[in-house]
Amino acid sequence: MRHLTVRMFGAFRELEPSGAWRIEIDEAATVADVRRAFEQQARARWGARFDPALLAASAFASEREVLRASDSVAGLDEVAVLPPVSGG
């Protein structure tokens, strides 16, 4: 197991005002694994304030690119969770 820092934006930032949260993941985790770990640990940390539907609609990204579910996060110290945005 290791820790991964998740940078949080939009509605997620309201849950964690510092803008970052460290989650525990397996060494060989993929983005899909990070999403599952984030959801499980977020439910424990924020309870009903956490919206799993928002997470399901969100993307994960490295400093350089949006990541696919099958992408490995080995070698990454942090990722960002990017909720959908709208505007006019």
Secondary structure, 3 states (H helix, E strand, C coil): CEEEEEEECCHHHHHCCCCEEEEEECCCCEHHHHHHHHHHHHHHHHHHHCCHHHHHCCEEECCCCEECCCCECCCCCEEEEECCCCCC
